Amino acid sequence: MLSTDQRDPTRDLEPLIGNTPLLAIRFRFRGSERVLYAKSENLNMTGSVKDRMALEILRRAYRTGALRPGGLIVEATSGNTGISFAAIGRALGHPVAIFLPSWMSEERIALLRSFGAELHLVPPEQGGFVGAIQLADELARRTEGAFLPHQFSNQDNCDAHERGTGPELYSQLASLGSIPDAFVAGVGTGGTVMGVGRFLRRVQPEVRLHPVEPASSPTLSAGHRIGHHRIQGISDEFIPPIVDLEFLNEVLAVADGDAILMAQRLARQVGLAVGISSGANFLAALRAQERLGPSSVVTTLFADSNKKYLSTDLMAEEPAREGYLAPDVDLLGVRAVGRVCTMCSDPIWTGTGPF
């Protein structure tokens, strides 16, 4: 536990994480002009929303004494969380060991190695993602002073979004004179939808909270892994312990091909270089808006950029199939609102395209 004369080393990294812009994305869908809102999480320290959770977990670990200077950080991950712990851990002076399913993108593997992480690739025959968690637990048990974040069961994960992402999103919308009707987010650990959801439910009790999963691998709906999908970072192999489906509204499913097409359109039409899960989040938000009405205020987030997917199908031509929504989305422009100006109380806008 930190003594009174010790300062929290995570404070030095706070300016690099959080306080991301809120994007207002204007588009036409089947003849109707609309707006959806998304937090631009690719602007965090390592380029993903997982930096928020990693910093909060390490902050709490320092305060409780679970993590001490120089201690080994060990975690199992599908990519972004591992990258966050590797970078933030090294910035704080810790060695980091990461257990990663072997089929994750080449860029994820290369980035983990670039941050000096001790990388353990876990093939399907060793248990895949569940095997990675077990192997991480084993290494932590036999290493004195090791710290295991346990991202899937650690409530600090949710707290990071309840204290940060949720209030940011709400205040940015409020500066535009709006309140959210719904929040939508893909579930990897579930920390984002649970944490943001808890905050929004306190200030807007009627808000709808929709978790998102791949249509071809409906883990949340089935209770266990079924099938395969290409949306890295969500629907790993089980329902995470921190996810309370009773607290949430209907699970929204998105086809991975549709998510790829949508991410491609966001890049090609309005210059938003986002990952596949961001395409899925946009389409799930559109599904939620279809149910609530075209003028409803539906929010989501873009979890990371497309730079971790250059070796994946995101960079290939994807066929449009019957039932896909992305081919009917015509993106018209983007504006971003950051902090409210403390001098003038007006939102700070940047943007492209007419609004």
N, C-alpha and C positions, 0 to 999 in steps of 0.2 A: 504494500500500500504506500502511496506517495506520502512523505512526511510534509510538514508545514513549510519546510525550507526548500522543498523540491518543486520545480515548475513542471507543468504538464508539457512534454515535448511535442504532443500532437497539435498544440496550438499554433506552432510555426507553420503547419501545413493547411490550416483552416482557410486562408485566402485562396487556395488552389482548388477547393472542393465546395460544391454547392453554389447557391445564388446564381443558378443558370437562367438564361432567358426563357421566356414563354413565347412560343411561336404561334401566331394566328395564321392559319393556312386557309386561304380562300380557294374554292374549287367549284366546279359545276359537276353535278351528278344527275344524269338522266333528266336534263332540262332544268334542274333546280340549283340556284347558286347558294352556297353554304359556307360555313366556317367551322373548322375544328381547331382545338388548341392542344399544343404538345410542348412539354418541357424539353429543352435541347441539352440532354445529358452527355452528349459527346464532348462538351466543353469542360468537363471535369478533368482532374489532373492526368489520369491515364486514358481518358477518352471514353469513360462509361459511367453509368449510374452506380456501379458497384463501389466506386470510391467513397461514396457517402457512408455506406454500411461498413466498409473496412475501417475507415477512420473512427467511426463511433465505437465499434467493437474494440479496437486497440485503445481508444481513450478510456473506456470503462475498465479494460483489463489492467491498465496502468494504475487506475484509481483503487482497484480492489486488491492489487498485488498479484493477480493471476499471471501477469506478464512483467518480467523484470528486465533491466538493461542487458542486452546481449543474448536474451533467450531466443530459442528457435521457435519460429512460427510455422505450424504445419497445417495445411488445409487441402481438402479435396474439392475440385471445382470443374466446371465445364468450360472455363476460360476466363471470363472477365473478372470474376472475384479473385481468382488466382493472380491475375495481372495486377489488380489493385493491392492485394496483400504483398506481392513481390516488390512493387515499387515503393509503397508506403513503408513497408517493413525495412527495406534497405535505407530509405531516407531517415529512418529512426535508429539505424544501426543494428538491425537484426538479421541473422541468416534466415532464409525462408525455404521450406520444402513444400513442393506442390505435387499432388497426385491428380493426374488428368487422364480422362478416357482417350485412348490412342487415336480415335477417329475425329477429334476436333481439328479445326482448320490449321494449316501450316503457319499462318500468321500468328495465331494464338501461341503455338509452341515456340515460334521464334521470339516473340515478345517476352515470354516468360524467361527464356534463356538470356535474352538481352539484359534483363534486370538482375541476373546473377542467381536466379532461383535454382535450387536443386530439384530437377524435374524428373518425375516418375510417370511414365506413360503406361496406362493400364489397358491391356487389350480385352476384347469381349470374353475370351476364355478364362480370364482372371476375375470376371465378375462385372466388368464395365464400370458404370458409375457407382453402384453399390459396393463393388469391390474396391474402388478407389477410396471410398469413405472408410472401409474396414482397414485398409492398409495405412491410411493416414492415422487412424486411431492407434494402430499397433506401434507406429514409429513414435508417436507422442508418448505412449505409455513407457517405452523403453529409453526415452531421452530425458534426462534430468533437466528440469526448468523449461521444458517445452510448453508452448501454448497452442491449444487447438481451438480456433474460433467457433467451430460448429455452426456455420452460417445457416443451416437448415432448421436448427432448433433454438438458436440464440435470439431472445427477444430484443436484444440491442439492435439487431438487424431492423426490426420493425420500428424501434424507437428513433433510429436515424431518419426515417421518412416522416414519422409523426412530428418530430421536432424541426425538421428541415424542409423536405420536399413539399409536404402538404401545406404548411403555412406560406411558403414562397408562392406556390401555385394560387392559393386563395387570395393572397394580397395582390398579386399581379392581375388576376381577373377583376378584383375589386377596384383597382385603379382604372379599369376600363368600364366600370359600372355594371359588371356582370357577376353572377354567382353560378357555381357549377351544378348542372343537373345530373351529371354522371362522370365517373372516373373509370378508366379502362386500362388494364395493364397485364402483360404476359406474366405467367408465373414460372419462375425458376425456383427460387427459395420461397417466394410469396411475400417477402418483406416489404416490397414497394406497395402492392395493392393493400396489404394489411395496415401498414403504417400511415400511408396517405389517407386510406379509408377511415381510420380511427379519428384522425384530425378533422376530416371533412364532415363526418357524422356528428361531431360535437358542435360544429358551427352551422351545419346545413343538414339536419336530421333526415330529410327526404332524399338526399343524394343517393343515386344508384351506383353500386360498386361491382364492376364486372371483371372477373379474372378471365384470362385468355389462354387457350391451348390450341395446339395443332389439330386440325380435323382428322388427320390420319393417325394420330397417336393421342387419344383422349384420356390422358392419365387422370385428370381431375374428375372427369365424368365416370370413368370406369373404376377408379380406386387403385389402379396399378398400370404399369406400362403395357400398351398395346401398339403394335405396329412400329413404324419408323417415320421420321420426318427430317426436314432440312432446316428447321428454325433453331439454330444453335443457341443455347442459353435458357430455353424454357422446356417444360415438360420432360424432366430428366428421367426418372424411373419410378417415382413414388410421390405421394402427396406429402409435402414437407410438414413437420409437426407444428410449425408456426402458422400454418394456414387454417383458418376457421371458416369452412364453407358455409356454415350456418349464418355467419356474420355478413357474408357476401351475397350478391344477387346472382342471377343466372350466369353460368359459364358460357362464354362466346368462343366458338371454334372458327378457325381460319385455315384454309388450305395453304400448305407451304408454297405451292406454285403461285397462288394469288399474292401471298406476302412478298415473294421475290419480285413479281411484276410491279407491285406497288412501290417497293423500295427503289426499283429501277426508275419508275416514273418520278418519284420525288427528287432523284438526282438529276435526271435528264431534263425535266420541265422547270424546276425551280431551284436547282443547285443545292439541294439538301442531301449530302452524302451520308446516308444512314444505313444501318444493318438490316438484316432480314426481319428480326423481331420488331423493328420499328415499322416496317411495312405491315406486319401482322397487327400491331397496335393501332395503326391508322385505320385499317379495314374493320377491326373490331369496334373502334369508336364510331365508324360510319354505320355499322349495324345497330349500335345502341341509339344513334341519332335517328335512324329510320323508324325505330319504335317510339321514340319520344317526340318526334316531329322535327322538320328541317331547320327550325330556328332554335332548337334546344342547344344549350351550352354543354358540349361534351369534351372532356379533357383526357389526355393520355400523356405518354412521354416517349421520346426517341432515345432508346437505352444506350446506343453507341453509334459509331460511324461505320462506313463501309470498308474501312481500311483493314479490318480483321477478316475480310471475306473475299479478298482478291483471288484466292485460289478455289473458290466455291462456285456453285451455280448462279450466284448473284451476278457474276460477270459473263454469264452465257445467255444465249437467247432462250427464253422460257415460253413455251406454247400457252396460249390462252385456252381455257377449257370452259365448258358450259357451267354456269353458276358462279363464275368468278366476277368480282366486283371491280377490280382494278382497271380493266379495259374501259369501263364507263366513267372513270374519274378523270376529269380534265382540270389540272391544277392551274390556277390563275395568278397566284402571287402569295408572298409570305411577308409578314411583318413580325418584328420581335419586340417584346417589352421586357426590360430588365428591372432594376430597382426603380422605385418611385423616386423622383428627384426630391431630395430633402429641402432644397431651396424654394421650389416652386410647386410641389405636390402634383406634378404632372408626370405621366409615364414617359419613359425614354424610348422612342420608337426608332427602329431602322427598318428598311424593307425594300422589296422589289415588287413591281407590278402595281396596277391601280387598285386602290381600296376605297 
